[in-house]
Amino acid sequence: MAVGGESDAPVAIVTGAGSGIGAAVARRLAGDGWRTVLTGRRGELLEEVAGAGATVLPGDVRDADHVDALIAAATERHGRLDGLVLNAGITVAGAAGETSDEDWERVIETNLTAPFKLVRAGLPHLTRSRGAIVGVGSIAAAVSGPELAAYGVSKAGLVRLIQSVAVDYGRRGVRANVVNPGWTRSEMADAELGGLVGELGPDLEISSGEIGSGESSPKPLWTGPFRQQSNTKVFANFPEERTYQMDGRTVDTQWHLGIDLASNKQSPIEASNAGRVVFTGPNGIYGNMVIVDHGLGLMSLYGHLSDIAVKVGQNVQKGEALGRSGETGLAGGDHLHFALLVRGVYTSPLEWWDDHWLKDRIAKPLVDAGIALPGITDGVSPGAAGTGPVAPPPPKRRTPRARR
């Protein structure tokens, strides 16, 4: 929202404004004509971010006096407060049984208690200006990841804090929302990624690109046919046409682009082939989801999970546990929604499960083109495609099922 002259310009406080998401928000607000109060632990970074109309106040958001100073800078120096961006946050790796009292308190105080105190101090002014609060959460607020006990709890608490403000103060004109970003390139993310660089390669720029954006590895990470989940039965095929009805009237028709696999409730879900995890977290109708990159644009998707046991950037082997099946998202009962995509295009998992199809349709054309890929073209001789065994035809499509 672009605004008028400086005297009319709204004022926002941005915490953690020295780098990453906070810095990007501060620059965008300045570009839209807002006056800003920027805070963070390192003044030199804040000065680099600050533009015209910005007030820089380095400090620790856990300090009550610093919170008061931030509110005063907005209301006394600029005469108003229209927005709070609660972005400051830290993470300390550790499972619940391994997290010290000091680490727990430091994470909770920074990520949850400090935002609470800033919200409490700012609400009288935001009520007058009918302003807005934006909390920067994390997908860890919705899905637990390995060794994120304190961080996940702090972000889940932030979500509930902001939601409570929306309920209690929305009627008084205050808008309060939380965004839960996934892996975003920032200094904190780089530090977390640093432990993975040994596995991913020496170039942090390349590593973060492959992980953060879901880009596929330029090298194949998979070998042999993909594997159907153990002890599962197919109860919805690819592609299956579905008709949705309400009050006896058809309201929509969609295609089911994947295979639904059912077993026991909360069954272990395994990687169908070797690869690298590029996404974990909630994703619309798929609920809690894991995506594994297998290289060359090929990725597998695992939806409706009740629990996720891997983290972004982790290398997994065929059969390694990714989590457990569940009913998250738009799921009609506990099951796994499994899909295989090539450059974002859904393909039939039945083909990738079949060794003959892989050799005939993937390996042989590569060999005929003079391309050798270890683990994929091994033992395959040049020859016309179509020689030798081929995959069986896909099963006949079921009659469309009406969904109500």
C-alpha positions as semicolon CSV with decimal commas, in nm:
position;residue;x (nm);y (nm);z (nm)
1;M;0,000;0,000;0,000
2;A;0,163;0,323;-0,112
3;V;0,094;0,622;0,112
4;G;0,112;1,001;0,097
5;G;0,351;1,251;0,250
6;E;0,572;1,176;0,549
7;S;0,345;1,356;0,795
8;D;0,064;1,119;0,696
9;A;0,281;0,812;0,660
10;P;0,203;0,518;0,888
11;V;0,465;0,388;1,130
12;A;0,569;0,028;1,188
13;I;0,808;-0,142;1,430
14;V;1,005;-0,430;1,274
15;T;1,201;-0,665;1,502
16;G;1,488;-0,875;1,371
17;A;1,523;-0,618;1,094
18;G;1,894;-0,656;1,033
19;S;1,882;-0,957;0,800
20;G;1,666;-1,212;0,626
21;I;1,289;-1,173;0,631
22;G;1,301;-0,875;0,868
23;A;1,533;-0,679;0,641
24;A;1,319;-0,758;0,336
25;V;1,006;-0,641;0,519
26;A;1,176;-0,319;0,634
27;R;1,287;-0,236;0,280
28;R;0,942;-0,308;0,138
29;L;0,772;-0,088;0,396
30;A;1,015;0,195;0,325
31;G;0,954;0,156;-0,047
32;D;0,579;0,186;0,014
33;G;0,629;0,509;0,208
34;W;0,609;0,383;0,566
35;R;0,821;0,524;0,846
36;T;0,988;0,243;1,039
37;V;1,147;0,172;1,374
38;L;1,402;-0,104;1,316
39;T;1,553;-0,317;1,588
40;G;1,795;-0,606;1,608
41;R;2,106;-0,707;1,794
42;R;2,359;-0,560;1,548
43;G;2,340;-0,192;1,478
44;E;2,568;-0,201;1,173
45;L;2,329;-0,432;0,986
46;L;2,030;-0,218;1,080
47;E;2,205;0,092;0,944
48;E;2,259;-0,088;0,612
49;V;1,889;-0,169;0,592
50;A;1,758;0,167;0,714
51;G;1,633;0,411;0,456
52;A;1,468;0,751;0,469
53;G;1,222;0,779;0,756
54;A;1,375;0,491;0,950
55;T;1,472;0,501;1,316
56;V;1,736;0,248;1,424
57;L;1,733;0,116;1,781
58;P;1,971;-0,176;1,832
59;G;1,890;-0,396;2,130
60;D;1,754;-0,720;2,268
61;V;1,378;-0,764;2,243
62;R;1,388;-0,965;2,566
63;D;1,476;-0,646;2,754
64;A;1,161;-0,478;2,893
65;D;1,325;-0,134;2,879
66;H;1,407;-0,187;2,512
67;V;1,043;-0,275;2,440
68;D;0,937;0,053;2,604
69;A;1,197;0,241;2,398
70;L;1,062;0,094;2,074
71;I;0,706;0,202;2,153
72;A;0,831;0,549;2,254
73;A;1,031;0,585;1,931
74;A;0,717;0,523;1,728
75;T;0,465;0,718;1,932
76;E;0,676;1,009;2,059
77;R;0,917;1,057;1,770
78;H;0,672;0,980;1,491
79;G;0,345;1,046;1,670
80;R;0,171;0,716;1,596
81;L;0,197;0,338;1,566
82;D;0,023;0,151;1,285
83;G;0,200;-0,181;1,261
84;L;0,408;-0,441;1,444
85;V;0,615;-0,697;1,254
86;L;0,727;-0,961;1,505
87;N;1,014;-1,123;1,320
88;A;1,298;-1,157;1,574
89;G;1,369;-1,521;1,651
90;I;1,638;-1,771;1,737
91;T;1,669;-2,147;1,728
92;V;1,871;-2,386;1,942
93;A;1,882;-2,742;1,816
94;G;1,788;-3,010;2,064
95;A;1,533;-3,280;2,143
96;A;1,319;-3,231;2,455
97;G;1,539;-3,458;2,664
98;E;1,857;-3,282;2,554
99;T;1,752;-2,916;2,581
100;S;1,891;-2,731;2,883
101;D;1,683;-2,493;3,095
102;E;1,896;-2,205;2,970
103;D;1,844;-2,287;2,601
104;W;1,470;-2,345;2,653
105;E;1,423;-2,013;2,830
106;R;1,632;-1,822;2,576
107;V;1,429;-1,951;2,282
108;I;1,090;-1,905;2,452
109;E;1,178;-1,557;2,578
110;T;1,297;-1,441;2,235
111;N;1,036;-1,607;2,014
112;L;0,727;-1,587;2,236
113;T;0,760;-1,378;2,553
114;A;0,920;-1,079;2,379
115;P;0,645;-1,064;2,111
116;F;0,383;-1,085;2,386
117;K;0,534;-0,787;2,571
118;L;0,562;-0,583;2,252
119;V;0,204;-0,664;2,155
120;R;0,079;-0,574;2,502
121;A;0,262;-0,242;2,497
122;G;0,153;-0,160;2,143
123;L;-0,215;-0,250;2,157
124;P;-0,341;0,080;2,302
125;H;-0,180;0,267;2,010
126;L;-0,281;0,009;1,747
127;T;-0,640;0,024;1,868
128;R;-0,643;0,400;1,810
129;S;-0,487;0,370;1,465
130;R;-0,684;0,053;1,373
131;G;-0,346;-0,094;1,292
132;A;-0,207;-0,439;1,219
133;I;0,017;-0,702;1,375
134;V;0,206;-0,959;1,170
135;G;0,386;-1,243;1,346
136;V;0,651;-1,437;1,156
137;G;0,604;-1,797;1,263
138;S;0,732;-2,114;1,098
139;I;0,604;-2,438;0,953
140;A;0,757;-2,584;1,271
141;A;0,451;-2,440;1,449
142;A;0,235;-2,698;1,272
143;V;0,466;-2,996;1,224
144;S;0,742;-3,103;1,459
145;G;1,084;-3,160;1,311
146;P;1,387;-3,338;1,453
147;E;1,564;-3,155;1,737
148;L;1,332;-2,853;1,730
149;A;1,161;-2,894;2,067
150;A;1,201;-2,539;2,199
151;Y;1,175;-2,369;1,860
152;G;0,859;-2,555;1,754
153;V;0,688;-2,484;2,087
154;S;0,781;-2,115;2,070
155;K;0,642;-2,075;1,718
156;A;0,324;-2,268;1,799
157;G;0,278;-2,037;2,097
158;L;0,328;-1,732;1,875
159;V;0,054;-1,854;1,641
160;R;-0,189;-1,888;1,932
161;L;-0,087;-1,550;2,075
162;I;-0,160;-1,369;1,749
163;Q;-0,485;-1,559;1,699
164;S;-0,599;-1,458;2,047
165;V;-0,527;-1,094;1,961
166;A;-0,734;-1,130;1,643
167;V;-1,027;-1,270;1,844
168;D;-1,008;-1,015;2,127
169;Y;-0,914;-0,700;1,935
170;G;-1,048;-0,758;1,585
171;R;-1,378;-0,603;1,683
172;R;-1,180;-0,293;1,783
173;G;-1,019;-0,261;1,443
174;V;-0,686;-0,437;1,501
175;R;-0,587;-0,691;1,236
176;A;-0,358;-0,970;1,358
177;N;-0,214;-1,244;1,138
178;V;0,069;-1,498;1,135
179;V;0,268;-1,618;0,835
180;N;0,445;-1,954;0,864
181;P;0,721;-1,954;0,601
182;G;0,915;-2,261;0,499
183;W;1,289;-2,266;0,443
184;T;1,388;-1,907;0,362
185;R;1,743;-1,797;0,288
186;S;1,863;-1,601;0,591
187;E;2,158;-1,589;0,828
188;M;1,982;-1,822;1,072
189;A;1,893;-2,064;0,793
190;D;2,252;-2,058;0,667
191;A;2,375;-2,150;1,014
192;E;2,131;-2,440;1,029
193;L;2,222;-2,545;0,677
194;G;2,591;-2,536;0,760
195;G;2,570;-2,872;0,929
196;L;2,436;-3,022;0,608
197;V;2,686;-2,874;0,366
198;G;2,925;-3,164;0,416
199;E;2,663;-3,392;0,266
200;L;2,532;-3,152;0,002
201;G;2,860;-3,016;-0,127
202;P;3,093;-2,725;-0,052
203;D;2,884;-2,451;-0,213
204;L;2,629;-2,304;0,028
205;E;2,463;-2,108;-0,252
206;I;2,398;-2,427;-0,448
207;S;2,294;-2,622;-0,139
208;S;2,044;-2,363;-0,021
209;G;1,906;-2,331;-0,373
210;E;1,839;-2,702;-0,403
211;I;1,684;-2,721;-0,058
212;G;1,501;-2,393;-0,016
213;S;1,340;-2,369;-0,358
214;G;1,280;-2,739;-0,412
215;E;1,512;-2,743;-0,713
216;S;1,608;-3,087;-0,832
217;S;1,958;-3,227;-0,818
218;P;2,134;-3,228;-1,158
219;K;2,248;-3,583;-1,081
220;P;2,028;-3,890;-1,031
221;L;1,994;-3,983;-0,665
222;W;1,777;-4,292;-0,719
223;T;1,858;-4,643;-0,840
224;G;1,631;-4,921;-0,956
225;P;1,253;-4,930;-0,942
226;F;1,059;-4,727;-0,688
227;R;0,888;-4,922;-0,414
228;Q;0,527;-4,936;-0,305
229;Q;0,481;-4,893;0,068
230;S;0,504;-5,218;0,260
231;N;0,176;-5,392;0,350
232;T;-0,043;-5,140;0,170
233;K;-0,340;-5,174;-0,060
234;V;-0,428;-4,938;-0,343
235;F;-0,775;-4,794;-0,293
236;A;-0,762;-4,495;-0,529
237;N;-0,574;-4,499;-0,859
238;F;-0,400;-4,256;-1,093
239;P;-0,574;-4,093;-1,268
240;E;-0,920;-4,122;-1,121
241;E;-1,202;-3,888;-1,210
242;R;-1,405;-3,768;-0,913
243;T;-1,740;-3,596;-0,920
244;Y;-1,850;-3,389;-0,624
245;Q;-2,218;-3,344;-0,550
246;M;-2,425;-3,139;-0,310
247;D;-2,801;-3,182;-0,271
248;G;-2,802;-3,418;-0,569
249;R;-2,639;-3,160;-0,798
250;T;-2,288;-3,196;-0,944
251;V;-2,078;-2,901;-0,827
252;D;-1,730;-3,003;-0,941
253;T;-1,523;-3,266;-1,124
254;Q;-1,155;-3,321;-1,055
255;W;-0,881;-3,573;-1,128
256;H;-0,703;-3,766;-0,853
257;L;-0,336;-3,732;-0,954
258;G;-0,170;-3,989;-0,734
259;I;-0,230;-4,323;-0,567
260;D;-0,392;-4,365;-0,226
261;L;-0,237;-4,644;-0,019
262;A;-0,396;-4,777;0,297
263;S;-0,271;-5,004;0,574
264;N;-0,308;-4,976;0,952
265;K;-0,363;-4,641;1,122
266;Q;-0,047;-4,434;1,157
267;S;0,159;-4,686;0,962
268;P;0,529;-4,610;0,901
269;I;0,582;-4,432;0,569
270;E;0,903;-4,512;0,384
271;A;1,096;-4,339;0,108
272;S;1,014;-4,511;-0,218
273;N;1,369;-4,458;-0,339
274;A;1,688;-4,278;-0,241
275;G;1,688;-3,900;-0,254
276;R;1,700;-3,575;-0,061
277;V;1,414;-3,418;0,135
278;V;1,323;-3,078;-0,015
279;F;0,995;-3,003;0,164
280;T;0,827;-3,090;0,492
281;G;0,515;-2,933;0,640
282;P;0,147;-2,859;0,581
283;N;0,034;-2,806;0,223
284;G;-0,337;-2,752;0,163
285;I;-0,547;-3,057;0,084
286;Y;-0,240;-3,282;0,119
287;G;-0,209;-3,194;0,490
288;N;0,130;-3,268;0,640
289;M;0,351;-3,359;0,349
290;V;0,705;-3,466;0,259
291;I;0,861;-3,422;-0,085
292;V;1,177;-3,612;-0,176
293;D;1,391;-3,510;-0,471
294;H;1,540;-3,801;-0,665
295;G;1,731;-3,589;-0,915
296;L;1,682;-3,492;-1,279
297;G;1,345;-3,333;-1,197
298;L;1,191;-3,647;-1,045
299;M;1,026;-3,606;-0,704
300;S;0,801;-3,819;-0,484
301;L;0,521;-3,677;-0,268
302;Y;0,383;-3,822;0,056
303;G;0,062;-3,660;0,185
304;H;-0,180;-3,674;0,481
305;L;0,095;-3,765;0,731
306;S;0,025;-3,758;1,104
307;D;0,394;-3,727;1,188
308;I;0,706;-3,620;0,998
309;A;1,038;-3,778;1,096
310;V;1,275;-3,604;0,851
311;K;1,390;-3,250;0,787
312;V;1,466;-3,049;0,477
313;G;1,810;-3,126;0,337
314;Q;1,827;-3,476;0,483
315;N;1,946;-3,754;0,253
316;V;1,728;-4,066;0,271
317;Q;1,768;-4,419;0,141
318;K;1,506;-4,643;-0,014
319;G;1,289;-4,777;0,269
320;E;1,400;-4,516;0,524
321;A;1,122;-4,386;0,750
322;L;0,978;-4,045;0,657
323;G;0,693;-4,036;0,909
324;R;0,354;-4,199;0,969
325;S;0,029;-4,208;0,776
326;G;-0,263;-4,001;0,898
327;E;-0,572;-3,797;0,818
328;T;-0,432;-3,443;0,786
329;G;-0,556;-3,221;0,507
330;L;-0,854;-3,333;0,302
331;A;-0,833;-3,704;0,381
332;G;-1,122;-3,947;0,403
333;G;-0,962;-4,172;0,664
334;D;-0,605;-4,265;0,755
335;H;-0,400;-4,330;0,439
336;L;-0,103;-4,215;0,233
337;H;-0,145;-4,007;-0,080
338;F;0,158;-4,097;-0,294
339;A;0,255;-3,925;-0,617
340;L;0,554;-3,905;-0,851
341;L;0,618;-3,587;-1,045
342;V;0,858;-3,506;-1,329
343;R;0,930;-3,133;-1,342
344;G;0,605;-3,075;-1,157
345;V;0,394;-3,295;-1,388
346;Y;0,215;-3,586;-1,221
347;T;0,297;-3,929;-1,362
348;S;0,173;-4,279;-1,290
349;P;0,350;-4,439;-0,991
350;L;0,264;-4,781;-1,136
351;E;0,520;-4,723;-1,411
352;W;0,798;-4,617;-1,175
353;W;0,731;-4,922;-0,957
354;D;0,797;-5,151;-1,256
355;D;1,158;-5,249;-1,333
356;H;1,077;-5,349;-1,693
357;W;0,911;-5,013;-1,767
358;L;1,211;-4,825;-1,626
359;K;1,455;-5,018;-1,841
360;D;1,241;-4,991;-2,153
361;R;1,126;-4,628;-2,123
362;I;1,405;-4,463;-1,925
363;A;1,730;-4,658;-1,941
364;K;1,725;-4,775;-2,305
365;P;1,657;-4,431;-2,459
366;L;1,942;-4,290;-2,250
367;V;2,182;-4,565;-2,361
368;D;2,075;-4,522;-2,724
369;A;2,155;-4,152;-2,691
370;G;2,503;-4,238;-2,557
371;I;2,422;-4,124;-2,201
372;A;2,537;-4,340;-1,911
373;L;2,391;-4,279;-1,564
374;P;2,526;-4,506;-1,289
375;G;2,250;-4,693;-1,115
376;I;2,002;-4,630;-1,397
377;T;2,161;-4,751;-1,720
378;D;2,379;-5,021;-1,562
379;G;2,356;-5,349;-1,756
380;V;2,137;-5,204;-2,031
381;S;2,259;-5,256;-2,387
382;P;2,184;-5,030;-2,684
383;G;1,884;-5,137;-2,886
384;A;1,554;-5,023;-3,014
385;A;1,307;-4,921;-2,749
386;G;1,038;-5,175;-2,703
387;T;1,262;-5,484;-2,712
388;G;1,236;-5,714;-2,417
389;P;0,973;-5,716;-2,146
390;V;0,758;-5,408;-2,106
391;A;0,544;-5,285;-1,825
392;P;0,185;-5,409;-1,811
393;P;-0,084;-5,161;-1,914
394;P;-0,225;-4,948;-1,634
395;P;-0,546;-5,075;-1,475
396;K;-0,875;-4,963;-1,621
397;R;-1,002;-4,642;-1,477
398;R;-1,276;-4,682;-1,223
399;T;-1,621;-4,541;-1,271
400;P;-1,623;-4,188;-1,127
401;R;-1,730;-4,181;-0,766
402;A;-1,965;-3,912;-0,646
403;R;-1,832;-3,726;-0,342
404;R;-2,064;-3,544;-0,107
